Amino acid sequence: MTTQSIQNLEANSLELYSLAFLLTGNAHRSLQVFNRVLDHDDEETALLGNIAIDRKRIIVEALAAMEMELEASRQRMAGPPADERVVSLPWKCRPRITRAEFEEAVLAIDAFPRWAMLLTIFEGMSLRTAAIWLNADRTLMQAAQRIGIVQLTDNLSRAISSPFFRPAQNRASVPSFN
């Protein structure tokens, strides 16, 4: 690894690990994903220092690590619709949201909607591209993206009355980045 590669890794490692953590929803699995990206021996697959490319590499490894869980979640999404009632949430003005609150809110979302939201909204991937990566049709991706955003909003506003809310599992394993 060159000096430049080491500097790039130091500068971007927290951001890359954080992405792996949000995608996998598990500290152990996210560390495995991060390490797999680091362990590539050849220059072509090692971290390049281009944060956009490095983030895509983290996504690819996380996708491989989450394949079975994503498929199960995708099948749940494609099944009969859950309660379709509109949840009326009171508007709440909040002070700044902490990183820990954000992570907990994201991790409380089921895998497929979480991935749909993170890839399209936070990573800026097109709906079509995300659908290809997640092996889903456009309609399912749109529904998953909407559910992810609604759940994130519900979770952040602490209105746990949403029919989609799923408390974060294994909260003790959530690392703190503060």
N, C-alpha and C positions, 0 to 999 in steps of 0.2 A: 504494500500500500504506500503510495507516495505521500509526501508531506502535505500536499494540497488536498489529497483525499482524506487524510486524517483531520485536517482543519475543517473541511466540509462536513465530515461526520460529526465532529464536535459541535459545529454550529447548528446542525439540523437534526441531531439524534432525538432530542426531546419531542420535537414536532412529529417526526416519523413514528416514534414509539406511541405517542398519544393517538395518532391516527390508527395504528394497529390495535390499540386498546379499545377505541370506540367501535371499530368494526367487529372485533372478536368478542367484546364484552367480557373478557376474562384476562386477568393479569398474566397468568402462566402462558396461555395461548398467544397472547400478544408478544411476549418475550420470545417465544419460539419463532413467530413470524419475523420479528426484527432480526433475530440471529440467523435465520435462513437467508435473508437478504444479505447480511454481512458475510456469511460463510462462502458465498460464491467466489471461486478461486480466480477465474479468468477476468481480464480487464473489461470485457464487454458486459459482464453481468454484475460486476462490483458496483458499489454506490458511485455515481458519477459526479455528484455535487450539484447536479441540476435538480433542484428541489421538486419540480413538476414531474420529472421522470422518476426520481426516487420515490415519490408518493405513489405513482402508478405501480411501481415494483412492490411496495408494501401492500397495495390493494390486491395485486395478483396473488401474492403469498397468503394473504388473509382469506381471499376467496377460496383457495385450495384448502386451507385449514378449516373453513366453515362450510364446506360443500354439503355435508349431510344435514347440518342444522338449517342451512338456507333452504335446501330442498323441502324439508319438513315444514318450515315456515311458509314457503311459497305454496305448498299444497293446502295449508290452512287458509291462506289468503284466497285461493281459487275456489274453495268450498262454498257452501251456502253462506250468504251474507249474515253477519252478526246482527244484533239489534240495530235497526236502521233509524232509530229515533234520533232526533237532533238534540244534542246535549247543550243546554243553555248554561253558559258559564258567565259568572259575574266578572266584569272587567276589573282587573287589579293593577294598579301602578306599583311596580316593584322597584326597589333599589337595585343597584348593580347585581347581576347574577354571578356567583362565584364559579370558578372552574369545577369545583367538586359538585355543586348543584347541577351544573350543566351536564357533567358526566353521568351523574345519577339519573337525570331525566332522560338522557339518550339511552343508557343501558337498560332502562325499564321498558323499552320498546322491543317487541319481538324482532327476531333477526332479519327477516325479509323486509319489512317496512323500514327498519333501522338502516339497512344497507341502501335501500332505494332512496331514502331521504339523504343520507350522508353522501352518496355518490352524485346525485343530481343537484342538490341544494348546496352542500358544503364543498364538494370537489368540483362543481361546475360541469359535470359530465352530462351530455345530452341524454334525454330520456331513451332515445333509440339505442345509443351505445350502452347505457346501463342495462337495458333490457337484454341486449346480446350477452353482456358479461354475466348476468344473473339467470340466463336461460328462461326468460319470461316474455310474454307478449306485451305489447304496448299498453293495452287496457289494464292488465294486472299491474304493470309498473306504475301507471298513473294512480291507480287505487292505493297501491302500497305507499307511494310518495305522499299522497294526501293523508293517509292514516298516520304515517310517520310524523308529519308536521303537526297534525291535530294532537297526537299523543305527546309530542315534545311540548307543545303549547300548554296542554293540560297539566303535564308534569311540572313544568316551570311555574305555572300559576298555582300549583298545589291544589288544584281542583281534581281530586281523585275520584270524582263521580263518573268519569268517562267509562263506557263499557269496554274500551280497549286498554285501559291502564293495567299494566302488569308490573308489580313492584320489582325492583332490581334484585336479581338473585345473587347470593353470596356477597353481600355488601362488604363484608370484612376483607375481601380480597381486592377491593377497589383501591388502587394506589393513589396517594395524594401527591399532587404536583405543585402545591402551594409552597 
